[in-house]
Amino acid sequence: MKILKHIPKLVFMLALLVVSSCKEDLTEINENPNGVDPNSANPNLIMPTVMTGVANQYVRLGYGRIAGVVQHTQEDAWKDGFNDYNWNEEDDEWKAWYGFLRNNNLLYKRAVETKFKFHEGVALTMRAFIFGTISDLWGDAPYTNALKGDEGEMLPAFDSQEVIYKGIIEDLKAASAIFGSTGDERDAPAYDVYYNGSTQKWQKFANTLLLRYYMRISGKLPDVAKAGIESVYASGIYIKDAGDDAVMDFIGTDGNNSWPTATAFDVSESNWRRRRPASTLINNLVANSDPRLKVWFQPVHVRWVADPTLAKGMADFIREDGKILTGVKSFTEQELRAKIAAGHKYTRHFNPNTYKPSRPEQFNGPLNAGEYVGVPPGMIDPTYFNENPTTGQQVQNQHASQLNYTYQGNKGGILKARLASAAESSFILAEAAQKGWAAGAAAAHYNNGIKQSLQTWGVADGYDAFIKQKGVAYNGTQAQIIEQKWVSSWTAATEGWFDYRRTGLPKLVPGVAPVSRALPLRFIYSNNELNNNGESVKNAIERLEETSFSGPRKKNSQWSKPWLVQGTGKPW
């Protein structure tokens, strides 16, 4: 994997310019990016522009709002779109992904013109990844006639998901063939921020994406999916080792090129502080003694202690090393962090026999006295959770866990944008084998997926004990495969969402006060698209299936079903 700091500064500045330039009208999907002369653009300079933009956008989805959908995390402030699925149109997101496509289209054209075969393969792979993400998020989208503004196609029709996914598969096959036949890297090691110019690793990446998209369409085109996955498995060429994961490191010099919750460029630390582990994920990790728990999350600062001798339902004041601190209900997060680092332990007592919720309209109990405590999904006001004495925006909830302090960092270590992984390959093959397809032994793939995920997070030495846990040892079901795949998608939760949509697994349930009683299935087409390319967008909306959860938006709703799940009975 090539680290971003090895890219010349000018190239990275170009990448940032591309991301910021995406906020344009729909017709600009077809325009040449950044005013670059297509006749002289150097593929080496365009390639990292595409790769950095895509990786940044992808991790901000999978570590951001989509992590809220799949209940990896919740936010305890400004949380409507994160916890409750109260979504609006996705115009900026749409423009960002089509902005990457414009640059990638230029990369592909110049690679073909200059006979840079390696770059051509990269462009095909990235085109598949980007179009795949667009169709995964929205449904139908401009595909066949997109990016043809120079041919007068300013208002492209929206292709069906079926057409898009089939096109993605063909692009990935072509890319894999290129990577398998060429050693021509054309100075690519200095500009390839994923794999340092390794054609072998790029071929594994392309084939892993083939596994992903074959499984994605398995509910609609099972014969195509079966044959495709069996073919990739037989080739033996896909990501098998965590060291070959498709990842990008961060430079960490400003907010745009750092990990999304880096606090060095966020004076209030709000992005990190507001984001909490969800109880759904925490409870799973705790129940299975999962070694990834301590890598991802912090213990509560002040732990509840059941005390039947307490004269009242719950104590007013906290205790330091067992001694009551009269008059002290809490400290700030910064104070508690320093005191705990110095060796102090903080608790607060409650009487399990007499405790009654103090604000039942906000938090109706019971108290969670665990060392690691996640916020339940869909609370009216999460700051009231677990009898937090300092509700509101300013002070942390001392009785709920936080993200690990690592996620305050700018770069390095586990702070990577992850596009595809060995664990994903293994879980896909496990599911294929569980279906009876010729893809090896389901148990072996399942175990490998867990081992590879533990390797990714630096806790591989915990594998032997973990795999023996009652809730982890393979039981032959699709549900268990998807559950562990969902856990392993931490910080890349888009895949967890798309698996849930395809299978209804794991069985995620909205919380007490979400906008809907069902999890969303897609992003909403924006009014900007309707205003600029109305007929095409309306045709795409008409092909969506309205559901009982669609609400006032009718077919153009986050709860309407795209082709991918129509007629499958999934996920609900």
Buried (B, 14 or more C-beta within 10 A) or exposed (E): BBBBBBBEEEBBEBBBEBBEBBEBBBEBBBBBBBEBEEEEBBBBBBBBBBBBBBBBBBBBBBBBBBBBBBBBBBBBBEBEBBBBBBBEBBBEBBBBBBBBBBBBBBBBBBBBEBEBBBBBBBBBBBBBBBBBBBBBBBBBBBBBBBBBBEEEBBBBBBBBBBBBBBBBBEBBBBBBBBBBEBEBBBBBEBBBBBBBBBBEBBBBBBBBBBBBBBBBBBBBBEEBBBBBBBBBBEEEBBBBBBEBBBBBBBBBBEBBBBBBBBBBBBEEBBBBBBBBBBBBBBBBBBEBBBBBBBBBBBBBBBBBBEBEEBEEBBBEBBBBEEEBBEEBBBBEBEEBBEBBEEEEEBBBBBBBEEBEBEEEEBBEEEBBBBEBBBBBBBBEBBBBBBBBBBBEEEBBBBBBBBBBEBBBBBBEEBBBBBBBBBBBBBBBBBBBBBBEBEBBEBBBBBBBBBBBBBBBBEBBEBBEEBBEEEEBEBEEEBBBBBBBBBBBBBBBBBBBBBBBBBBBBBEBEBBEEBBBEBBBBBBBBBBBBBEBBEEBBBEBBEBBBBBEBBBEBEBBBBBBBBBBBBEBEBBB
